[in-house]
Amino acid sequence: MMTPTPFVPPAQRAAWQRLQALAAAPRPHLRELLREPQREARYALEAAGLRLDFSHQAVDDEVLKALQALADESQVDAQLAALFAGEPINATEGRAVLHVALRGSDAANPPWGEAVATQVRITRQRFLAFAEQAYRGDLRGFTQAPITDVVNLGIGGSDLGPRMAADALACACPAGAVRVHFVSNVDAWALYQTLRGLDPARTLFVAQSKTFTTQETLTLMASAQRWLTDAGCPASGLGAHWAAVTTAPERAVAAGIHAERVFPFWDWVGGRYSIWSAIGLPLAMAIGENAFTQLLTGGAAMDAHVRQASPAQNLPLHMALLGIWNRNFQRMPTHHLAPYPVALANFVRFIQQMDMESNGKRTHVDGSPVGIETGPVVWGGPGIDGQHAYFQLIHQGTHRIPIDFIGVLQEHTPLPLAAEHHRVTLLNLRAQARALAEGRSAAATHALLEAAGQDADRLTPHRAFEGNVPSSTVWLPQLDPSHLGALIAAYEHKVFYQAAIWGIHAFDQWGVELGKTMASAMAQGK
């Protein structure tokens, strides 16, 4: 068990003060840092098949040494051990935080204990067996017609993770017998536009709600039920068209869903960390049991890495420390994600929830107000599209915005010219990282314009680029289940490490709960 120690605010730690001094001193421009011999090789890490290239970050060896000292002073290793041991690190709710157990419960002597491991294995076997029935086309509706479409009804963590991964792996995994759709928004159009092309006799709904009291999801369920009965489905046949995932299975059964189609997860799984649980049921229906198991394996590989790697080799820890350097010492309030594979378009929304719902806190673990900046505003989108939209602001606006580029080295899209598409995509990724880092000085711009016969004196201020925009690039060998699992787990651990260093609770979300409570009260006329 983690030994309690008096809480020391981050700004009072020696390494924090050292970092402040380093940030206040004149810093070399990134175009100078990039000229260092072997910088790209020295400033890179590998784990679970991923490669993190942080050579384009505005750091040097001295800054990295101070950042690692900050992690040590923050006792991140002890806090990580407490997480894996199932200690109640979600202290405001008195709960453990064990999403790591969801992907690692086949290991010998799991640190979270055999009781949790057994629960995870039994539930996983149940929901994957059901998912495989859908994937193979073995489920039948009330007319005995095969189920061809699955509609997931859920919001937040019950939607973003499965939706993102189903899109990301659509090319890598063989198509199954069902098409999987996602409806999260209670706005009627969101449900209507999904259902209008479907056959009620061939449609299965998956209701996802942690407490089975989520107003948006219950409203969607009522409309879906009406859609089925209006199509002639008798009360006795409704059970063939429903499944549920919840921490309150008795409520799902009370709502009329057959017990054998209700799959539990636990209050020690936060919604934004739940893709590995039965919340992943619609994903498993889309990609099949084997591929879902590979996703778990990739996540478990990253878990093994963070538990075994030294601080100097720990990939997610470096992601976290670089983010803290940019957020707290370089005064950058936002963080941009730019995945270049279009299949990862929804990865931004997924990480946005994970990061901002976890670390959007203004209170330290001891209840005192934070005196430092905590979670950044996370935003972004597909890189190629961004280049023709908001990248103008990143290049020449008044904000300095750090970026995570995400690239995939091998392309598997079954299109005759896919290799050329991929070459152009990666060319743009690498060019943007370099252009943002190096920029183009006024002198170089003036010479370029003058050589082109243009009015260099007038145009130079408009055509020069400050550069010095820091970025990291996360490389996946290919976009397949295991590497996607490793990527998700890497960002989970990054968020955890940052919270550990900032001294905040990452695993509650009272701001979300306030809105729910107020909506419920208003519905009752209060």
Secondary structure, DSSP 8 states (H G I E B T S, - for coil): ---------GGGSHHHHHHHHHHHS----HHHHTTSTTHHHHSEEEETTEEEE-TTSS--HHHHHHHHHHHHHTTHHHHHHHHHTT---BTTTTB---HHHHHHTTSSS-TT-HHHHHHHHHHHHHHHHHHHHHHHT--B-TTS-B--EEEEE--GGGTHHHHHHHHHTTTTS---S-EEEEE---SHHHHHHHHTTS-GGGEEEEEE-SSS--HHHHHHHHHHHHHHHHTT--GGGGGGGEEEEES-HHHHHHTT--GGGEEE--TTS-GGG-TTTGGGHHHHHHH-HHHHHHHHHHHHHHHHHHHHS-GGG-HHHHHHHHHHIIIIIS---EEEEEESSGGGTTHHHHHHHHHHHHH---B-TTS-B-SS--S-EEEE--HHHHHTTTHHHHHHSS----EEEEEES------TTHHHHHHHHHHHHHHHHHHHHH-B-HHHHHHHHHHTTS-HHHHHHHH-B-----EEEEEESS-SHHHHHHHHHHHHHHHHHHHHHHT--SS--HHHHHHHHHHHHHHTT-
